[in-house]
């Protein structure tokens, strides 16, 4: 049985950058269980979602996803300056620290602190993986046909 859009599947994967650094994995680290999703439902990045179509149970595949098929290119316009007084005093803001920003729809979005001084901070609203080529080793472990 080959995977098609609409199927629900479970996969194990390891995601790496071109230098071999692991950025996410379902077999190492914090989440050591397969990820489940509906193929074609845009629950995952496009390149990953497209890559599983046509795979079969227990098949393994290595793929390379360019930024345009993942989290897009970095957009420097998504760096925003915020007056330091708008932030709580604790914890002390530091470069690299993540802040959770409230969106108008009530959801939250992470932003990384890029710069801090006495008067302001600069946050980066780009996804942390924006602009990066992503490599995945994927193994299909379950298929539930649509």
N, C-alpha and C positions, 0 to 999 in steps of 0.2 A: 504494500500500500504506500503510495507516494503522497506527500503532504501537498495540500492545495489550500487556497484561501478559504477561510471559514472553519477550517479544522482547529481544534484545540490541541495544543501540543505541550510537552514538557521537554526542556533541553538542559543539559549541563554545558557550561562554557567557561572559558578563561579568556579574559580580555587583556591585551598587552599593547604598549606603545611600540614603535619601531625599534627602540633600544632594548626591548625585552622586558621592561618594567611592567609588572602586573598591576592593572588599575581596578580590576573587578574579577570575581570568580565565584562560581557556584560550588566549587569543590575545595576551596581554601578560604580561610578567614572567617568573617562573621556570618555569612549566609551560605551554609553548606547543604543546600537542597536545590533541586532543579527549579528553574523558573517556568511558570505556566503562562501561556498567552494564547489568544486567538489570532491565527495567521491572517494578515490583511486588515486587522481592526485598528491599526495605528497605535498599538499599545507599546511598541518598541520603536527604536530608530529605524528608518526606512531601509537602510542597507542590511540590517540584521533580519528584519521581517521578510525582505525579498529573498535573502540567501537561503532560507529554510524551505521555500517552495520547491517541490520536486525531490526533497530528501526522503529517506525511508527510515524505518525504525532501526535503531542502533548504528545508523550511518554517522560517520564523523567527517567533518569538513573544516578547513581553515580558510578564512576570508580576510580581506583587507578592505576597510571602509573609509573612503575619503570624507573629509569634513562635510561636504555638501549632502552626503547620504547619512550623516550622523547628527551632530549638533550645530552644524553650520560653521561659517568662518567667524572669527572674532570681530566684534563691532565696537570700535573705540568710543562711539557715541553712547555706549551703554556704561560708561564710567561716569559716575555722578558725584558731585561735591555736596557734602552735607555739613551744616554748622555743627560743631562738636556739642553744643548745648542741647541739640535735639536727641542725643543719645543718653541713656542712663549712665550715671557715673561709674557704676560697677556692672560688669567687670571692665577694667581698663582696656580700651580698644588698642589692638596691636595689629601690625601688618600681617596678613594671612588669615586672621580670625574671620570666621563666618558670622554674618548677621542674618536673621530671618526677617524679611521685609513683608509687610502685610499688603496684599493686593486688594483692589476694589471689590472683587468677588468673594473676599473672605479667606481665600487660600493664602499660603505663605510661600515665599520664594527665597532661596539662599543668595546672599551677596557676599563677596569676599572683600575685605578691607585691603586697599592697595597703598594708602598713604595716610599718615596721621601727623598732625601738629597741634599746637595749642588751640587753634581756632576752628579747624575743620578736619574732616576725614574725607577720603575719596573711596567710594565703593565701586566694585566691578559687578555688573548685573549679567555678564556673559555666563553661560553654562561653563563649569570648570573644564569640560572636555571640548569646548568650542575651538575650532581651528586645528584640531588634532586628527591625525590619521589613526584609526583604531583597527587592531587585529584581533580576531576572535578564532578560537578553536571551539567548534560546536559539536555536541553529540546529542542526537535525538533519542530520548529515553521513553517517550510515550506519545501515542497519537490517538486522539478521539475524533473520528470523522464527523463532519458537519451534517 
